[in-house]
Structures are given as structure tokens and as C-alpha cells.
Amino acid sequence: MMGHFATGVTVITTMDRSGSPFGLTANAFTSLSLDPPLVLVCIDKGVQCYPYFEESGLFAVNLLSENQEELSRRFATKGIEKFSGIQWRRGKQGVALLDGAIGHIECRIVNRYDGGDHTIYVGEVAHSSASGDRPLIFFKGKYHRLREGNPGRSG
Ligand SMILES: Cc1cc2nc3c(=O)[nH]c(=O)nc-3n(C[C@H](O)[C@H](O)[C@H](O)COP(=O)(O)O)c2cc1C
């Protein structure tokens, strides 16, 4: 049933104390507040990078483009070296920003809430940037692209 809600796809990145990058694919990402600027992400307590959210107090949201399905699959695969052979750089807070993403949102964790087998992390946006590319869409367990030539209607 939850799969009937169409979302974009993000890779949430964080780092350990030594600065090594970690990350996972996530669609449980929401814009929360404009003033102050807050976002939230829901992180499974069982993922490899889970401890590093608290360790660094930081995360970054990489909004994936329609050309990054492979990257989404990669960051949703357990037990692999996720950052080897991909293009990334450090943001202003040191957390990894993935090349080719349509947006980067660098956050400092300001709150956390228990959410069953997940933790809800609220991040205050410290820096953000966006490109004009098109998003990757996830719907009913599959990846999609926005249809060409469909700008939508208003009014
Ligand atoms: C489209 C998609 C969305 C996902 N959304 C989330 C999410 O919001 N939160 C989460 O904790 N895991 C989410 N996952 C699962 C993680 O990406 C997956 O468990 C990943 O392998 C965790 O990596 P790790 O344990 O190696 O760190 C999602 C996976 C996919 C494919």
C-alpha cells in the first residue's frame, strides 16, 4: 500500500568521526519547516551507517536525477563499498555530496524521534544548492521518469 505513494529518491550521506563517508538510498525524506528551514529523514536502525548520524551530528540529502537509478540501487545494497568508483566531493560540513544530483541539502541534526524500527532525524538546513535536471521517481517498487513534454497545469 505505501508503494502507491510516488516519491523522489535521495541518497542520505553522513560520516564517521574520522571523516569516512557513509550513505544510503532513502525516499522517507520530507521538507518540514521553512522558518527555520528544517527537513526530516527516517533512518532504519539496522543500516550500516546508523551510528554515524549521532557520531557526526550531520547529514546531507542528495536528490537523485533521472540518470542516477544505478546510484540509487548501489546505495540500497548492503555490504558493498558504496563510495568506490563514484564521483563525489565534500560539502561545507565535510559530508559527501554526490556529483550529478539535482540538489544537495547539507544539514545539522537538531532533533531525533523514535519511530519504531526507524529514527526520525530532523536536520536544520545549513547549505543547499540545486540544478535544473529532472528527478528520479520511485512508485510501486519501480523507478520511473517524469513524462517528456508534460509541464503540468495550474489554475
Ligand atoms: C527506493 C528506496 C527507498 C528507501 N528508503 C529508505 C528510507 O527512507 N530509510 C531507510 O532507512 N532505508 C531506506 N531504503 C533501504 C536502504 O537504502 C537499504 O537498506 C540500504 O542497503 C541500507 O544500507 P546499509 O545497511 O548498507 O547502510 C530504501 C531503499 C530503496 C531502494
The ligand as an SDF file (V2000), in Angstrom:
LIG
                    3D

 31 33  0  0  0  0  0  0  0  0999 V2000
   13.7710    3.4420   -3.2110 C   0  0  0  0  0  0  0  0  0  0  0  0
   14.3110    3.0660   -1.8480 C   0  0  0  0  0  0  0  0  0  0  0  0
   13.9820    3.8450   -0.7560 C   0  0  0  0  0  0  0  0  0  0  0  0
   14.4870    3.5380    0.5260 C   0  0  0  0  0  0  0  0  0  0  0  0
   14.1610    4.3630    1.5660 N   0  0  0  0  0  0  0  0  0  0  0  0
   14.7200    4.1450    2.7760 C   0  0  0  0  0  0  0  0  0  0  0  0
   14.4760    5.0620    3.8360 C   0  0  0  0  0  0  0  0  0  0  0  0
   13.7740    6.0590    3.6870 O   0  0  0  0  0  0  0  0  0  0  0  0
   15.0710    4.8160    5.0410 N   0  0  0  0  0  0  0  0  0  0  0  0
   15.8820    3.7260    5.2460 C   0  0  0  0  0  0  0  0  0  0  0  0
   16.3910    3.5720    6.3660 O   0  0  0  0  0  0  0  0  0  0  0  0
   16.1170    2.8300    4.2500 N   0  0  0  0  0  0  0  0  0  0  0  0
   15.5770    3.0310    3.0220 C   0  0  0  0  0  0  0  0  0  0  0  0
   15.8390    2.1740    1.9850 N   0  0  0  0  0  0  0  0  0  0  0  0
   16.6590    0.9880    2.2420 C   0  0  0  0  0  0  0  0  0  0  0  0
   18.1610    1.2700    2.3110 C   0  0  0  0  0  0  0  0  0  0  0  0
   18.5950    2.0070    1.1860 O   0  0  0  0  0  0  0  0  0  0  0  0
   18.9320   -0.0710    2.3590 C   0  0  0  0  0  0  0  0  0  0  0  0
   18.5280   -0.8090    3.4880 O   0  0  0  0  0  0  0  0  0  0  0  0
   20.4380    0.1060    2.3490 C   0  0  0  0  0  0  0  0  0  0  0  0
   21.0340   -1.0840    1.8840 O   0  0  0  0  0  0  0  0  0  0  0  0
   20.9940    0.3920    3.6970 C   0  0  0  0  0  0  0  0  0  0  0  0
   22.3960    0.3750    3.5410 O   0  0  0  0  0  0  0  0  0  0  0  0
   23.4310   -0.1530    4.6180 P   0  0  0  0  0  0  0  0  0  0  0  0
   22.7800   -1.0240    5.6210 O   0  0  0  0  0  0  0  0  0  0  0  0
   24.4520   -0.8460    3.8040 O   0  0  0  0  0  0  0  0  0  0  0  0
   23.9730    1.1130    5.2250 O   0  0  0  0  0  0  0  0  0  0  0  0
   15.3350    2.4280    0.6950 C   0  0  0  0  0  0  0  0  0  0  0  0
   15.6560    1.6390   -0.4050 C   0  0  0  0  0  0  0  0  0  0  0  0
   15.1680    1.9610   -1.6700 C   0  0  0  0  0  0  0  0  0  0  0  0
   15.5420    1.1210   -2.8500 C   0  0  0  0  0  0  0  0  0  0  0  0
  1  2  1  0
  2  3  1  0
  2 30  2  0
  3  4  2  0
  4  5  1  0
  4 28  1  0
  5  6  2  0
  6  7  1  0
  6 13  1  0
  7  8  2  0
  7  9  1  0
  9 10  1  0
 10 11  2  0
 10 12  1  0
 12 13  2  0
 13 14  1  0
 14 15  1  0
 14 28  1  0
 15 16  1  0
 16 17  1  0
 16 18  1  0
 18 19  1  0
 18 20  1  0
 20 21  1  0
 20 22  1  0
 22 23  1  0
 23 24  1  0
 24 25  2  0
 24 26  1  0
 24 27  1  0
 28 29  2  0
 29 30  1  0
 30 31  1  0
M  END
$$$$
